[in-house]
Amino acid sequence: MASPSCPANSFVYNTSLCACSPGHVLRNTCMLFEGNSVILTDSGVDYYALSFPETLFAFDSIKKFTQSQAVFLEATLVMLLTWLLFCFFLRFMKLSDGNNVWFKIRWWISRLDICFATRHWLDDQKVVTKRKTELGGAFSIASCILFIGLFAALLYQIISKRSIEVHNVRATNGPELASFINDMEFNITTVSSMSCANLRNLGNLVTGNPGFIDQRVVPLSTLVNYSCYNSSMGPTIVFNCKNCKVIYDHMYISWQFVDLPNNPATAVGFDFKLNSMDIIKKHVSFVSGTLKNGSNFDDSPVTFRGNQSNILKFNLFPRIYHNLHGLKLIQPLFHEFLPGSVSHDTNELRASLENSADGLINTTLYINFLSDYVVEIDKENILGPVSFLADLGGLYCISLGIFFYLLIQCEYRIKKLRNEDSIMRRIRNRRKAQENWNKLRKYVMYTYGCPTIDNDYTTRKETDCGGCMLHSVRRSGGSSHKRRLKSRKDSISVYKKTSLPETKSLSCKPLESTNDSKLHSENMAKQQNVGLCKDSPQSQPQESSIIDDYFIPPPPSLEIKVGSEMDLSDIQKNIKILYEYNVMLRDKLLATQSLLNSSSSRHTSPVNSSVNNKET
């Protein structure tokens, strides 16, 4: 049990002294040491094909985020499903008359049919025509999304794994090993509450195999510079070698930490980091980690104390990087940790603390330089231009093949989809014809001054413009707009009356001729005064002279459809009827003119004969 003066997680030894429990280190209080047992190793060579300065671009975060092709494939799948669901949702929107936003969106989707425009469903014995349907547009964009996603994954593979690293191990010799000149630094920290004052017996280097004929003991200062400093974790021993030439296969460096008054020699672990840097200082290879209880991986807390030495084993691999201009770099690797005298429980540790013979911690650093072989590293490209084009063509065929199969299946099983392009074109042509008809109606209303067209059109009633004098507008000057009327001796106005009895004819007074130019407003007022010919109740119907050869028939009735049913063919038909009516009027006019000429010649011939008789 701990005395009242001792901190928590501690015990009493020698009746008055306090010590932390096994696995605990004194930091104002006894804390359990929970070091990370992961050993980190870096070769010092960046294997990524693209590298950016860390100060300019956090490329490591991008590499962690895009650490596999699954990221590109998942993003492609999300975009593909989103697009297909959007197109499926649009299918439930009505096309209406082609003026709503849903029709415009669906129409532009059909215009995006760039992959399957000539590969839709066609009946037998028909010429292949280019069709653009909404289903084809949706599948065309879907195939493009899939192809772009697969292409991005292919580019990622090319950038990250376009070449493989080849390691070749071959036997080496002494002169070649002497060419490996690196700056090496070893840092060994004993995790404890001790300080560098507890350090003893550091200064000798043992080479060769201990106990054999090749064993040598040399001063440590002949090979490396060493020092010790106190860190927050405990005393840290540093071995530093500039332009170091490793000429020994086996090297042993030993030291001890001994008891001091009120500061016993105990440790709970070791923290290490070994660096190797080439002389150009561009590549650094290292190995680092924390050791707690040796090869016993049960992660139980222990305290190191006793005569038996704790051995840290490391290997040095000489490597030649032919792909980096023959870079020669020594790679340090952690091999094994052999724990020495340890205590697992409180009673065992108390007995060791009360025994003066156990008042030390022996530590040995064992370095094995693998001088028999050298590792040669090179890179070989596994992807050339031909293989890249082959992969690209395969991705394109897969993207088109999947959605072409879906397109054929949909059009084969749903007959309505075979003619959806003609339905959408018919709606759009009808809307365009209506827009053109509106432009023509506005032009006629503005040019000939017939305002009843606009009023009757908005109320969707038939327009009767019979009897309206149509006057052309001429603009002269920049600000004044005048309407000039041509002088005529007579103006013939033909009136049409619906539901006229067959035995009666309609007679209308002709419009008076105008000899002077009038303003647009005056002409409009005069037209309104003249108005459309209407039957007054006092006028009596007269007998029609339909059988007369000189009878001028009324203008033909035009087919005007209400709303969006008016088509371009209807307009052409009406123009043709008006043209035939104008040709008939011209024939009647020529016949009347010839009749007038013949009657005037007969009238002048008797006058001339009477004048001749008087003269005689």
C-alpha positions as CSV (number, residue, x, y, z in Angstrom):
1,M,0.0,0.0,0.0
2,A,1.2,3.5,-0.7
3,S,1.8,5.9,2.1
4,P,-0.2,9.1,2.4
5,S,2.8,11.1,1.1
6,C,3.2,9.0,-2.1
7,P,1.2,9.8,-5.3
8,A,-1.4,7.6,-6.7
9,N,-0.4,4.4,-8.6
10,S,2.8,4.2,-6.5
11,F,4.2,2.0,-3.7
12,V,6.6,2.3,-0.8
13,Y,10.1,0.7,-0.7
14,N,12.8,0.9,1.9
15,T,10.1,1.9,4.4
16,S,10.2,5.6,3.3
17,L,10.8,5.9,-0.4
18,C,8.1,6.1,-3.2
19,A,8.2,4.5,-6.6
20,C,5.7,4.2,-9.4
21,S,4.0,0.9,-10.2
22,P,5.3,-1.1,-13.2
23,G,4.5,0.6,-16.5
24,H,4.1,4.0,-14.8
25,V,6.4,7.0,-15.1
26,L,6.7,9.9,-12.7
27,R,5.3,13.2,-14.1
28,N,4.4,15.1,-11.0
29,T,2.3,12.0,-10.5
30,C,2.6,8.4,-11.6
31,M,1.1,8.1,-15.1
32,L,0.7,5.0,-17.2
33,F,2.9,5.1,-20.3
34,E,0.8,4.5,-23.4
35,G,3.2,4.7,-26.2
36,N,2.3,3.9,-29.8
37,S,3.7,0.6,-30.8
38,V,3.6,1.3,-34.6
39,I,6.9,1.4,-36.3
40,L,7.1,4.0,-39.1
41,T,9.5,3.6,-42.0
42,D,10.1,6.0,-44.9
43,S,12.4,5.2,-47.8
44,G,13.0,8.9,-48.5
45,V,11.8,8.7,-52.1
46,D,8.5,10.0,-53.3
47,Y,6.9,7.4,-55.5
48,Y,4.1,9.7,-56.8
49,A,4.4,10.8,-60.4
50,L,3.2,14.3,-59.5
51,S,4.6,16.2,-56.5
52,F,3.8,19.8,-55.4
53,P,5.5,21.9,-52.8
54,E,3.7,21.5,-49.5
55,T,3.7,25.3,-49.0
56,L,1.8,25.9,-52.1
57,F,-0.6,22.9,-52.3
58,A,-1.6,20.4,-49.7
59,F,-1.1,17.4,-52.0
60,D,-1.0,14.9,-49.2
61,S,-4.6,15.6,-48.3
62,I,-5.6,15.1,-51.9
63,K,-3.6,11.8,-52.1
64,K,-5.4,10.6,-48.9
65,F,-8.8,11.6,-50.3
66,T,-8.1,10.0,-53.7
67,Q,-6.3,7.0,-52.4
68,S,-8.0,4.6,-54.8
69,Q,-10.1,4.5,-58.0
70,A,-13.2,3.8,-55.9
71,V,-13.6,7.6,-55.3
72,F,-13.9,8.3,-59.1
73,L,-16.2,5.3,-59.6
74,E,-18.5,6.3,-56.7
75,A,-18.7,9.9,-58.0
76,T,-19.5,8.7,-61.5
77,L,-22.3,6.4,-60.1
78,V,-23.9,9.2,-58.1
79,M,-23.9,11.6,-61.1
80,L,-25.3,8.9,-63.4
81,L,-28.1,8.0,-61.1
82,T,-28.9,11.7,-60.5
83,W,-29.2,12.3,-64.3
84,L,-31.3,9.2,-64.9
85,L,-33.7,10.1,-62.1
86,F,-34.0,13.6,-63.4
87,C,-34.9,12.4,-66.9
88,F,-37.4,9.9,-65.3
89,F,-39.0,12.6,-63.4
90,L,-39.5,14.8,-66.5
91,R,-41.4,11.9,-68.2
92,F,-44.3,12.6,-65.8
93,M,-44.5,16.3,-66.9
94,K,-47.1,17.1,-69.6
95,L,-46.0,18.5,-73.0
96,S,-49.1,20.7,-73.3
97,D,-49.0,23.1,-76.3
98,G,-45.2,23.5,-76.2
99,N,-45.1,26.8,-74.3
100,N,-44.3,25.5,-70.8
101,V,-40.9,25.1,-69.4
102,W,-41.2,21.3,-69.1
103,F,-41.6,20.9,-72.9
104,K,-38.5,23.1,-73.5
105,I,-36.4,21.1,-71.1
106,R,-37.5,17.8,-72.7
107,W,-37.0,19.2,-76.2
108,W,-33.4,20.2,-75.4
109,I,-32.7,16.8,-73.9
110,S,-33.9,15.3,-77.1
111,R,-31.5,17.6,-79.0
112,L,-28.6,16.1,-76.9
113,D,-29.1,12.7,-78.7
114,I,-25.6,12.7,-80.1
115,C,-24.8,9.0,-79.7
116,F,-27.9,7.1,-80.9
117,A,-29.5,9.5,-83.4
118,T,-29.4,7.0,-86.2
119,R,-29.7,3.8,-84.2
120,H,-33.3,4.0,-82.9
121,W,-36.1,1.6,-83.6
122,L,-37.1,1.5,-87.3
123,D,-39.7,-0.6,-89.1
124,D,-38.6,-2.9,-91.9
125,Q,-38.1,-1.7,-95.5
126,K,-37.5,1.9,-94.4
127,V,-34.6,4.2,-95.1
128,V,-32.4,4.9,-92.1
129,T,-33.2,8.5,-90.9
130,K,-31.6,10.6,-88.2
131,R,-34.0,10.8,-85.2
132,K,-33.4,12.6,-82.0
133,T,-35.6,11.4,-79.1
134,E,-35.8,12.3,-75.5
135,L,-34.9,8.8,-74.5
136,G,-31.9,8.9,-76.8
137,G,-30.8,12.2,-75.4
138,A,-31.0,10.9,-71.8
139,F,-29.0,7.8,-72.6
140,S,-26.5,9.8,-74.7
141,I,-25.6,12.0,-71.7
142,A,-25.6,9.0,-69.4
143,S,-23.1,7.3,-71.6
144,C,-20.9,10.4,-71.7
145,I,-21.0,10.6,-67.9
146,L,-20.0,7.0,-67.6
147,F,-17.2,7.4,-70.1
148,I,-15.8,10.5,-68.4
149,G,-15.9,8.8,-65.0
150,L,-14.1,5.7,-66.3
151,F,-11.7,7.9,-68.2
152,A,-10.9,9.8,-65.0
153,A,-10.2,6.5,-63.2
154,L,-8.0,5.4,-66.0
155,L,-6.0,8.7,-65.8
156,Y,-5.6,8.1,-62.1
157,Q,-4.2,4.7,-62.7
158,I,-1.8,6.1,-65.3
159,I,-0.6,8.8,-63.0
160,S,-0.2,6.7,-59.9
161,K,0.7,3.3,-61.3
162,R,2.0,3.9,-64.8
163,S,5.2,2.2,-63.8
164,I,6.3,-0.6,-61.5
165,E,9.3,-0.5,-59.2
166,V,11.8,-3.3,-59.8
167,H,14.2,-4.4,-57.1
168,N,17.2,-6.3,-58.0
169,V,19.5,-7.8,-55.3
170,R,23.1,-8.5,-56.3
171,A,26.3,-9.2,-54.5
172,T,28.6,-6.3,-53.8
173,N,32.2,-5.6,-52.7
174,G,34.1,-3.3,-50.3
175,P,34.9,-0.5,-52.8
176,E,31.3,-0.2,-53.9
177,L,30.1,-0.1,-50.3
178,A,32.7,2.7,-49.6
179,S,30.9,4.9,-52.1
180,F,27.8,5.1,-49.9
181,I,28.4,8.3,-48.1
182,N,25.4,9.5,-46.0
183,D,24.8,11.7,-43.0
184,M,23.4,9.5,-40.3
185,E,21.8,10.3,-37.0
186,F,20.5,8.0,-34.2
187,N,18.3,9.2,-31.4
188,I,17.6,6.8,-28.5
189,T,15.4,8.1,-25.7
190,T,14.9,6.1,-22.4
191,V,11.4,6.9,-21.3
192,S,11.7,7.5,-17.5
193,S,12.1,10.1,-14.8
194,M,15.9,9.9,-15.0
195,S,18.3,12.5,-16.4
196,C,21.6,12.4,-18.2
197,A,23.3,12.4,-14.7
198,N,22.3,8.7,-14.5
199,L,24.3,7.9,-17.6
200,R,27.5,5.8,-17.3
201,N,30.0,3.9,-19.5
202,L,29.2,5.4,-22.9
203,G,32.3,5.7,-25.2
204,N,33.3,2.4,-26.7
205,L,32.3,0.8,-30.0
206,V,32.5,-3.0,-30.4
207,T,32.8,-4.3,-34.0
208,G,32.7,-7.9,-35.3
209,N,31.2,-10.8,-33.4
210,P,31.7,-10.6,-29.6
211,G,33.8,-13.6,-28.4
212,F,35.2,-14.3,-31.8
213,I,38.5,-13.5,-33.5
214,D,37.1,-10.6,-35.4
215,Q,36.0,-8.7,-32.3
216,R,37.4,-5.2,-32.1
217,V,36.9,-2.5,-29.5
218,V,37.5,1.1,-30.7
219,P,36.7,4.5,-29.2
220,L,33.2,5.7,-30.2
221,S,34.5,9.1,-31.1
222,T,36.5,7.7,-34.0
223,L,33.3,7.0,-35.9
224,V,30.5,9.2,-34.6
225,N,29.9,12.2,-32.4
226,Y,27.7,11.4,-29.4
227,S,25.9,13.5,-26.8
228,C,23.1,13.3,-24.2
229,Y,20.4,15.9,-23.4
230,N,17.3,15.8,-21.2
231,S,13.9,15.8,-22.9
232,S,10.4,15.7,-21.7
233,M,10.3,12.0,-22.0
234,G,13.7,11.3,-20.5
235,P,17.4,11.3,-21.3
236,T,18.1,11.2,-25.1
237,I,21.3,9.9,-26.5
238,V,22.3,11.3,-29.9
239,F,24.8,9.6,-32.3
240,N,25.7,11.9,-35.2
241,C,27.9,11.0,-38.2
242,K,28.6,13.5,-41.0
243,N,29.7,12.0,-44.4
244,C,29.7,8.7,-42.7
245,K,31.3,5.6,-44.4
246,V,30.0,2.4,-42.9
247,I,32.8,-0.1,-43.1
248,Y,31.8,-2.5,-40.3
249,D,29.2,-5.3,-40.7
250,H,28.3,-5.6,-37.0
251,M,28.5,-2.7,-34.5
252,Y,27.6,-2.7,-30.8
253,I,27.2,0.4,-28.6
254,S,26.4,-0.1,-24.9
255,W,25.6,2.3,-22.0
256,Q,24.1,2.1,-18.5
257,F,21.9,4.2,-16.3
258,V,22.6,3.8,-12.6
259,D,20.8,4.7,-9.3
260,L,21.2,8.2,-7.8
261,P,20.0,9.3,-4.4
262,N,16.2,9.6,-4.5
263,N,16.3,8.9,-8.3
264,P,16.4,5.1,-9.0
265,A,17.3,3.7,-12.4
266,T,14.0,2.7,-13.9
267,A,12.5,3.0,-17.3
268,V,9.1,2.1,-18.9
269,G,10.1,2.1,-22.6
270,F,12.4,3.3,-25.4
271,D,11.7,5.8,-28.1
272,F,14.0,5.8,-31.2
273,K,14.5,7.5,-34.5
274,L,17.2,6.7,-37.0
275,N,17.8,9.0,-40.0
276,S,20.0,8.6,-43.1
277,M,20.4,11.5,-45.6
278,D,22.4,11.7,-48.8
279,I,25.0,14.4,-49.1
280,I,22.9,16.5,-51.4
281,K,20.3,16.5,-48.6
282,K,17.3,15.9,-50.9
283,H,16.3,12.5,-49.7
284,V,16.0,11.3,-46.1
285,S,15.1,7.8,-45.1
286,F,14.2,7.0,-41.5
287,V,12.7,4.5,-39.1
288,S,11.0,5.6,-35.8
289,G,8.9,4.0,-33.1
290,T,8.3,3.2,-29.5
291,L,9.2,0.0,-27.6
292,K,7.4,-0.9,-24.4
293,N,7.7,-4.6,-23.6
294,G,9.7,-6.1,-26.3
295,S,8.5,-9.0,-28.4
296,N,5.8,-9.8,-25.8
297,F,2.8,-8.3,-27.6
298,D,0.3,-8.7,-24.7
299,D,0.7,-4.9,-24.1
300,S,1.1,-5.5,-20.4
301,P,2.8,-2.6,-18.4
302,V,6.4,-3.4,-17.4
303,T,9.4,-1.5,-15.9
304,F,13.0,-2.1,-17.1
305,R,15.6,-2.5,-14.3
306,G,18.4,-5.0,-13.8
307,N,21.7,-6.3,-15.0
308,Q,20.5,-8.0,-18.1
309,S,20.9,-5.8,-21.2
310,N,18.1,-4.5,-23.4
311,I,19.1,-4.9,-27.0
312,L,17.7,-2.8,-29.9
313,K,18.5,-4.3,-33.2
314,F,18.6,-2.4,-36.5
315,N,19.6,-3.2,-40.1
316,L,21.1,-0.9,-42.7
317,F,20.2,-1.6,-46.3
318,P,22.4,-0.1,-49.1
319,R,20.2,1.0,-52.0
320,I,20.9,2.3,-55.4
321,Y,18.1,4.2,-57.2
322,H,18.9,4.1,-60.9
323,N,15.6,6.0,-61.7
324,L,16.9,8.9,-59.6
325,H,20.3,9.5,-61.3
326,G,22.0,6.7,-59.4
327,L,21.1,7.9,-55.9
328,K,22.9,5.9,-53.2
329,L,20.9,5.9,-49.9
330,I,21.2,3.7,-46.8
331,Q,17.8,2.6,-45.5
332,P,17.6,2.0,-41.7
333,L,15.1,-0.7,-40.7
334,F,14.0,-1.9,-37.2
335,H,14.7,-5.6,-36.8
336,E,14.0,-6.7,-33.2
337,F,13.9,-5.6,-29.5
338,L,15.2,-8.1,-26.9
339,P,14.1,-6.9,-23.4
340,G,16.5,-7.4,-20.5
341,S,15.6,-7.4,-16.8
342,V,12.0,-6.3,-16.4
343,S,9.4,-6.3,-13.6
344,H,5.8,-7.0,-14.3
345,D,4.3,-6.7,-10.8
346,T,4.8,-4.4,-7.7
347,N,6.4,-7.0,-5.5
348,E,9.0,-7.9,-8.1
349,L,9.8,-4.2,-8.7
350,R,10.0,-3.5,-4.9
351,A,12.5,-6.3,-4.5
352,S,14.6,-5.0,-7.3
353,L,14.6,-1.5,-5.9
354,E,15.7,-2.7,-2.5
355,N,18.6,-4.7,-4.1
356,S,21.6,-2.5,-4.8
357,A,23.0,-5.0,-7.3
358,D,20.0,-4.3,-9.6
359,G,20.5,-0.6,-9.5
360,L,21.2,-0.1,-13.2
361,I,19.7,-0.3,-16.7
362,N,21.9,-1.8,-19.4
363,T,21.1,-0.8,-23.0
364,T,22.8,-2.0,-26.2
365,L,22.4,-0.7,-29.7
366,Y,23.1,-3.3,-32.3
367,I,23.6,-2.2,-35.9
368,N,23.9,-4.8,-38.7
369,F,25.2,-3.4,-42.0
370,L,24.1,-5.7,-44.8
371,S,27.3,-5.4,-46.8
372,D,27.0,-8.7,-48.7
373,Y,24.3,-7.4,-51.1
374,V,23.1,-4.2,-52.5
375,V,19.6,-3.5,-53.7
376,E,19.2,-1.8,-57.1
377,I,15.9,0.0,-57.7
378,D,14.5,1.0,-61.1
379,K,11.2,1.7,-62.7
380,E,9.7,0.1,-65.8
381,N,6.7,1.5,-67.6
382,I,3.8,-0.9,-67.9
383,L,1.5,1.3,-70.0
384,G,2.5,2.5,-73.5
385,P,0.5,4.6,-76.0
386,V,-0.9,1.6,-77.7
387,S,-2.2,0.0,-74.5
388,F,-3.6,3.4,-73.5
389,L,-5.6,3.8,-76.7
390,A,-6.8,0.2,-76.4
391,D,-8.0,0.9,-72.9
392,L,-9.6,4.2,-74.0
393,G,-11.4,2.5,-76.9
394,G,-12.6,-0.3,-74.6
395,L,-14.1,2.2,-72.1
396,Y,-15.9,4.0,-75.0
397,C,-17.4,0.8,-76.3
398,I,-18.5,-0.3,-72.9
399,S,-20.2,3.1,-72.2
400,L,-22.1,3.1,-75.5
401,G,-22.9,-0.6,-75.5
402,I,-24.6,-0.5,-72.1
403,F,-27.0,2.3,-72.9
404,F,-27.5,1.2,-76.5
405,Y,-28.8,-2.1,-75.2
406,L,-31.1,-0.3,-72.8
407,L,-32.3,1.9,-75.6
408,I,-33.2,-1.0,-77.9
409,Q,-34.9,-2.8,-75.1
410,C,-37.0,0.2,-74.1
411,E,-38.1,0.9,-77.7
412,Y,-38.8,-2.8,-78.4
413,R,-41.0,-3.2,-75.4
414,I,-42.7,0.2,-75.3
415,K,-44.1,1.1,-78.8
416,K,-45.0,4.6,-77.7
417,L,-41.3,5.5,-77.5
418,R,-40.8,4.7,-81.2
419,N,-42.6,7.8,-82.4
420,E,-41.9,10.3,-79.6
421,D,-39.7,12.4,-81.8
422,S,-42.5,13.0,-84.3
423,I,-44.9,14.0,-81.5
424,M,-42.5,16.6,-80.1
425,R,-41.7,17.9,-83.5
426,R,-45.4,18.3,-84.3
427,I,-46.0,20.2,-81.1
428,R,-43.0,22.5,-81.7
429,N,-43.9,23.1,-85.4
430,R,-47.4,24.0,-84.4
431,R,-46.1,26.4,-81.8
432,K,-43.7,28.0,-84.3
433,A,-46.5,28.3,-86.9
434,Q,-48.6,30.1,-84.3
435,E,-45.8,32.5,-83.4
436,N,-45.3,33.2,-87.1
437,W,-49.0,33.7,-87.6
438,N,-49.0,36.2,-84.7
439,K,-46.2,38.1,-86.3
440,L,-48.1,38.2,-89.6
441,R,-51.3,39.4,-87.9
442,K,-49.5,42.2,-86.1
443,Y,-47.8,43.2,-89.3
444,V,-51.1,43.4,-91.1
445,M,-52.8,45.3,-88.3
446,Y,-49.9,47.8,-88.1
447,T,-49.5,48.3,-91.8
448,Y,-53.1,48.4,-93.0
449,G,-54.7,49.8,-89.8
450,C,-57.3,47.2,-89.1
451,P,-57.5,47.2,-85.3
452,T,-60.5,44.8,-85.2
453,I,-58.1,42.0,-86.0
454,D,-56.4,42.2,-82.6
455,N,-59.7,42.7,-80.7
456,D,-61.4,39.8,-82.5
457,Y,-58.4,37.5,-82.1
458,T,-58.1,38.1,-78.4
459,T,-61.8,37.2,-78.0
460,R,-61.3,34.2,-80.3
461,K,-64.1,35.2,-82.7
462,E,-64.1,35.3,-86.5
463,T,-62.9,38.5,-88.0
464,D,-64.9,40.3,-90.7
465,C,-62.7,42.9,-92.3
466,G,-65.0,43.3,-95.4
467,G,-65.4,46.9,-96.3
468,C,-62.2,48.1,-94.6
469,M,-60.1,50.2,-96.9
470,L,-56.5,49.0,-96.6
471,H,-54.0,51.8,-96.8
472,S,-50.3,51.3,-97.1
473,V,-48.0,53.2,-94.8
474,R,-45.1,55.2,-96.0
475,R,-42.6,56.8,-93.7
476,S,-40.8,59.9,-94.7
477,G,-38.5,61.8,-92.3
478,G,-37.2,60.8,-88.9
479,S,-40.2,61.8,-86.7
480,S,-43.3,62.2,-88.8
481,H,-45.3,59.2,-90.1
482,K,-47.9,60.0,-92.7
483,R,-50.2,57.8,-94.7
484,R,-50.6,58.6,-98.3
485,L,-53.6,57.4,-100.3
486,K,-53.6,56.9,-104.0
487,S,-56.1,58.9,-106.0
488,R,-58.6,56.8,-107.7
489,K,-61.8,57.7,-109.7
490,D,-63.7,54.8,-108.3
491,S,-63.2,52.3,-105.6
492,I,-65.0,49.1,-105.7
493,S,-65.7,47.5,-102.3
494,V,-67.1,44.0,-102.3
495,Y,-68.8,42.9,-99.1
496,K,-69.3,39.5,-97.8
497,K,-72.3,38.6,-95.6
498,T,-72.6,35.3,-93.9
499,S,-75.8,33.3,-94.0
500,L,-77.1,35.2,-97.1
501,P,-80.2,33.8,-98.6
502,E,-79.7,32.2,-102.0
503,T,-82.5,34.3,-103.7
504,K,-81.2,37.7,-102.6
505,S,-78.1,39.7,-103.2
506,L,-76.3,42.2,-101.0
507,S,-75.7,45.6,-102.4
508,C,-73.2,47.9,-100.8
509,K,-72.3,51.5,-101.6
510,P,-68.7,51.9,-102.8
511,L,-66.3,53.7,-100.8
512,E,-65.6,57.3,-101.8
513,S,-62.3,58.0,-103.5
514,T,-59.7,60.2,-101.7
515,N,-57.6,62.6,-103.6
516,D,-55.6,64.3,-100.8
517,S,-53.2,62.7,-98.3
518,K,-54.5,62.3,-94.9
519,L,-52.9,61.6,-91.6
520,H,-53.1,58.1,-90.1
521,S,-55.5,59.1,-87.4
522,E,-57.9,60.7,-89.9
523,N,-57.9,57.7,-92.2
524,M,-58.6,55.4,-89.3
525,A,-61.5,57.6,-88.3
526,K,-62.8,57.6,-91.8
527,Q,-62.6,53.8,-92.0
528,Q,-64.5,53.5,-88.8
529,N,-67.2,55.8,-90.2
530,V,-67.4,53.7,-93.4
531,G,-67.3,50.5,-91.3
532,L,-68.3,47.0,-92.3
533,C,-71.3,46.7,-94.6
534,K,-74.3,45.8,-92.7
535,D,-77.9,45.2,-93.7
536,S,-80.3,47.9,-92.5
537,P,-83.8,46.9,-91.7
538,Q,-85.2,49.4,-94.3
539,S,-83.2,48.0,-97.2
540,Q,-85.1,45.6,-99.3
541,P,-83.2,42.6,-100.8
542,Q,-83.0,42.7,-104.5
543,E,-82.9,39.8,-107.0
544,S,-79.5,38.5,-107.6
545,S,-78.0,38.4,-111.0
546,I,-75.8,35.4,-110.5
547,I,-76.4,34.1,-113.9
548,D,-75.0,37.4,-115.3
549,D,-71.6,36.9,-116.9
550,Y,-70.4,40.2,-115.5
551,F,-71.3,39.4,-111.9
552,I,-68.3,39.7,-109.6
553,P,-68.6,36.9,-106.9
554,P,-67.8,37.8,-103.3
555,P,-64.3,37.0,-101.9
556,P,-63.8,33.4,-100.9
557,S,-64.1,32.3,-97.3
558,L,-60.8,31.6,-95.6
559,E,-60.2,28.8,-93.2
560,I,-59.0,30.3,-89.9
561,K,-58.5,27.9,-87.0
562,V,-58.6,29.1,-83.5
563,G,-55.6,28.6,-81.1
564,S,-52.6,26.6,-81.9
565,E,-54.3,24.5,-84.6
566,M,-53.2,26.9,-87.4
567,D,-50.5,25.3,-89.4
568,L,-48.2,26.5,-92.3
569,S,-50.1,24.4,-94.8
570,D,-53.4,26.2,-93.9
571,I,-51.8,29.6,-94.5
572,Q,-50.5,28.4,-97.9
573,K,-53.9,27.1,-98.8
574,N,-55.6,30.5,-98.0
575,I,-53.0,32.4,-100.0
576,K,-53.6,30.1,-103.0
577,I,-57.4,30.8,-102.8
578,L,-56.8,34.5,-102.7
579,Y,-54.4,34.2,-105.7
580,E,-57.1,32.4,-107.7
581,Y,-59.6,35.0,-106.7
582,N,-57.3,37.8,-107.9
583,V,-56.7,36.0,-111.2
584,M,-60.5,35.8,-111.7
585,L,-60.9,39.5,-110.9
586,R,-58.2,40.4,-113.4
587,D,-60.0,38.4,-116.2
588,K,-63.3,40.2,-115.3
589,L,-61.5,43.5,-115.4
590,L,-60.0,42.9,-118.8
591,A,-63.4,41.7,-120.2
592,T,-65.1,44.9,-118.8
593,Q,-62.3,47.1,-120.3
594,S,-62.7,45.5,-123.8
595,L,-66.5,46.0,-123.5
596,L,-66.1,49.7,-122.7
597,N,-63.7,50.2,-125.5
598,S,-66.0,48.6,-128.1
599,S,-69.1,50.6,-126.8
600,S,-67.1,53.9,-127.0
601,S,-66.0,53.2,-130.6
602,R,-69.7,52.5,-131.6
603,H,-70.8,55.7,-129.9
604,T,-68.2,57.9,-131.7
605,S,-68.9,56.5,-135.2
606,P,-72.5,57.9,-135.5
607,V,-71.3,61.3,-134.3
608,N,-68.7,61.4,-136.9
609,S,-71.2,60.5,-139.7
610,S,-73.6,63.3,-138.6
611,V,-70.9,65.9,-138.6
612,N,-69.9,64.9,-142.1
613,N,-73.6,65.2,-143.3
614,K,-73.8,68.8,-141.8
615,E,-70.7,69.9,-143.6
616,T,-72.0,68.7,-146.8
